[in-house]
Amino acid sequence: MLDLAAIAGAAVAPAPFPYLVAHGVLSAVDLAAVRADFPAISKAGLFPLSELNYGTTFAHLVEELNGAPFAGLMGERLGLELANRPVMVTVRGQCHKRDGSIHADSKAKVATCVLYLNDIWDESGGRLRMLRSSNDIDDYAAEVPPDGGTLVAYARTEHSWHGHKSYVGERRYIMLNWMVSKSVLVRELARHGFTAMFKRRFAMLSR
C-alpha cells in the first residue's frame, strides 16, 4: 500500500534539522479506502491504537507502517538506526485551537513520522511548519499542508522545532514515534492511554 519509492526519492533537508517530505505515499484509491476505515474520533488529542476501533484497510496501513522495511527505510533516510527501536503509534482525528504550539519533541523520541489522511488541504491553519527557532511560528524553513498521502519525517534534535498555526476541526493523521527504549514506550503509551480514556468518559458525561 505504501509507496516506498516516493519516500526513498524524497529529498532530505539537513537544516534546520534533518527532515523529509514525501508526497503521494498513498494512491488515491488506497487513501479513500483508508479514510473510509479511519476510526471515529470526535475529540482533539492523540489516541493510541488500543483505544480505537477501525476498519481493515486502516489496520493494513498500520501494519505496513510498523513493519521492518518501513523502519529500515526511514532510518536510512534520516541517518538513524530505527530498525530495532520500539515504536509508539498514535492517531489524531480532530484539532483544537490550542494545538500546534511550537515544540521540539521530548528526549524520549529518536524520530517522528506523520502520515496525513485528509482531503486536499485549503485552510491556512493546520499546515506543519519546520521552524528555525522556538519562538517564531513565521520563521520557517518549510510549510507542509496536511494533504492526504503526504508523509513528513524528521530526526529529533535539541532544535527540531515545529508547529502550525491555529486550526479547529478535522485533521487526520497517523503518527509514529521511534522511542529510545521499551520502558519509555510503555510509559508514554500509559500516559496517552489514560488521556484517551479520560476524554472518552468526559464525552459520555457531557451527552
NUPA-791044 format. One record per atom (N, C-alpha, C): residue in one letter; y, z, x. Coordinates in steps of 0.05 Angstrom, whole numbers, plus 5000, padded with zeros to 4 digits. Atoms other than C-alpha are relative to their C-alpha. Layout:
<pts>
AYZX...
</pts>
This chain:
<pts>
M497650005016M500050005000M502550005017L497749984982L504950195055L500149755018D499750234982D507649605095D500750125028L499549884973L506749905165L501449815018A498650194983A509349265196A503050024997A497149975004A516149385164A501050245015I499249764985I516250075196I500049945030A500350074972A513849805263A502349825010G497950194993G519249275262G502850114997A497349895004A525049735244A501150115026A498749914976A529949885299A500350305000V499649714997V530250605325V502750045013A497449934988A537350845336A499750255017P500249764982P537851335395P502150214995A497849825004A544351645373A501149984972P499549744987P546952105347P497550175004F502649894996F539552285344F498049794993P501950225005P533151865341P499349984970Y500650055028Y532351555272Y499449704995L500450285008L529950925238L500249984970V499950075028V530950595171V498449754995A501750235006A525650125143A500249934971H499750095028H526649715080H497549854991G502350155010G521349415035G497350115008V502549874992V515949915055V497949984977L501850045024L513049834984L500849744987S499450255015S512449174947S501150084973A498949955026A515949114880A497850094980V502249935018V509249154844V499050295006D501049734993D506949784882D502250204993L497849815006L513850114874L500050064970A500049965029A513550004799A497750184991A502349855007A506550294795A500350295009V499549734990V508450904838V502050144982R497949885017R514651024796R498850084972A501349945026A510351004732A498350255002D501849774996D505751534762D501450235013F498549794988F511351964790F499950254983P500149765016P510952694769P502550054984A497749935017A515452934713A501450245012I498449784987I520853354747I502750004986S497549985015S526653594705S502150185014K498249824985K529754084755K500549905028A499350074973A533253984821A498350175019G501549864980G529854214885G497649855010L502550124988L523754044928L497650154989F502549895012F516854154898F497649925017P502450074986P510254194936P498049864981L501950155016L504653744912L498350184982S501849825015S500554344889S501350094973E498649915024E505854484835E500549774981L499350245015L506053774807L497549864989N502050175012N501953324762N500949715002Y499250274995Y501952584779Y497649814997G502050205005G498151934769G498649915025T501850104979T493051564811T501549855022T498650164980T497751074845T501750175018F498449814984F502451624867F498250155019A501949864983A496352004894A499149835023H500850184978H494151394934H502249975021L497850024981L501051334965L500250255017V499949754985V501052074985V497750005020E502350014982E494151975015E500649835025E499250174978E496751405058E502050135018L498049874984L502751795080L498950235016N501449784986N498152365100N498049915021G502150114982G493651905140G500749995029A499650024971A492751865215A501549755009P498550244991P495151145221P503050024996F497149965005F501851325189F501250195020A498949804981A502851945232A500149895028G500050124973G500951565294G502349805004L497850204998L505951005279L502750145001M497449875000M511551485263M500550155026G499749874974G510251875327G500749805021E499450214981E510251235367E502949914998R497350105004R516851005336R502150205009L498049794994L520351675346L499750125027G500549894974G517451825414G499050295000L501049725004L513852455389L497049994996E502949975006E506652695385E499850134972L500149905027L505652755310L497150004989A502750045011A498252575300A498650264995N501449755004N495853285307N501850224989R498249805012R501753635275R499350044970P500449955029P500853975207P502449884985V497950145016V504853625152V500550154974M499249895026M508653915093M501149774984V499250215018V509453435035V501350124975T498649915024T514653564981T501249764986V499050225017V517553154924V502550094986R497649945016R524453124893R500249794978G499650185023G525952834825G502950004990Q497349975010Q532953094809Q501850115022C498049924981C539353204848C502150174986H497949835010H544253774836H502649955016K497450064987K551653724853K500350155027R499849864975R550654234909R498149895022D501950124981D545053834942D501549815019G498950194981G546453415003G501950115021S498249884980S550453915044S499049955028I500750074972I550553785119I498150215012H501849824986H544654075157H498549845021A501450144978A540353915218A497050054999D502849915003D533554195193D499450235019S500649774985S530454825219S498249935024K501750044977K526754905285K497150004993A502850015009A520354965245A499049714998K500650285004K520554205237K500349845026V500050184977V518953685290V501349734993A498950255010A520653065250A499849994970T499950025029T522152855179T499849704992C500150275011C520552235138C500550024970V499450015029V523352075069V499549714990L500550255013L520751515025L501250014972Y498650005025Y525351354967Y498549844979L501550125022L522551174899L501849964976N498150055021N528750994859N500149704993D499250275004D531250354828D502149935021I497850074982I536649974865I502350204995W498049795002W542050494880W502849895001D497250105002D549050324857D502150225002E498249775000E552051024859E501250045028S498749944974S557051224913S498950255012G501249764991G554051914918G497049975005G502950004996G546952084940G499049815021R500850194978R546951594999R499850175026L500449844977L543951925060L501749905024R498350074977R548651945120R498950145025M500749894974M546552045192M502650065015L497349904993L552252455219L500350055030R499449954972R555652545286R500850295005S499049724997S557953255272S499050174976S500949815020S556453865230S502150064978N497849925018N563053885193N501549774987D498550235012D565053185170D498049804989I501950185013I560852805119I500849715003D499050274997D565152195132D499849895029D500450084972D563652175207D497049935004Y502950075000Y557051795201Y499549755017A501050244985A553151305244A498749804982A501350185019A549451015185A500050144972E500349915028E549251075109E497849844987V502450135011V542850935072V499850054970P500549975029P542550804997P497150054995P502849935004P536151114970P498649804981D501450215016D533450454942D497050055002G502949985000G526150464923G498749835022G501350144979G521750264981G501350035027T498649954975T526750485034T498950265013L501149774985L523950955087L501950085022V498449904979V528051395133V498450215015A501449804983A525051795191A501850075023Y498449914977Y528352205245Y498750235014A500949774985A526752695300A501950234996R498349765002R529253395291R501150085027T498749914976T534353595344T502050214992E497949805005E539754125351E502449874986H497750145012H544653585327H499249784981S501050215019S540553185276S501350054973W498549955024W546053285225W499849774980H500150205021H545252925159H500750124973G499349905027G547252985086G500949764983H499050215017H550152595028H502150114982K497949915019K556052614981K498750074973S501149885024S555052964915S499149794980Y501150175021Y550752644862Y498450184981V501549855020V547852924797V498349814984G501750175016G541852614764G497449945015E502650074988E535152284781E500449895027R500050104972R534052174855R497250075011R502949964994R526652084872R499349945029Y501250064974Y523152134939Y497750195006I502049834987I517252394977I500950065028M499149924973M518852785040M497650125015L502049884982L514152925098L501550145023N499049854977N515753455150N497750065018W502049924980W511553495212W500950265012M499249734993M511554235230M499050085027V500749924972V511054605296V497250135001S502649865000S504854995275S498950044972K501249965026K499955135218K501150254987S499049755011S502655845209S502849954987V497450075011V509655565198V499749834975L500650165024L506855055149L499350184976V500849825022V503555605108V502450154989R497749855008R509956005107R501949834984E498250185014E514155405085E498949924973L501250085026L509255195031L500250244980A499849775017A509255905004A502850034990R497249985008R516755905003R500749794979H499550215019H517255234967H498450044974G501749965023G511555414921G501250224982F498849795015F514956054899F502549904986T497650115012T521455684887T499349824976A500850195022A517955154845A499050164976M501049845023M514355674802M502350144986F497749865012F520856054791F501649804983K498550205016K524355414768K498649934975R501550075024R518755244721R500150224979R500049785018R518555934690R502850034987F497349985011F526155944683F500549794979A499650225019A525955274648A498650074973M501449935024M520755544598M501650214984L498549795013L525056154584L502649904988S497450115009S531155714573S499749824976R500450185022R528055294518R500950124974
</pts>
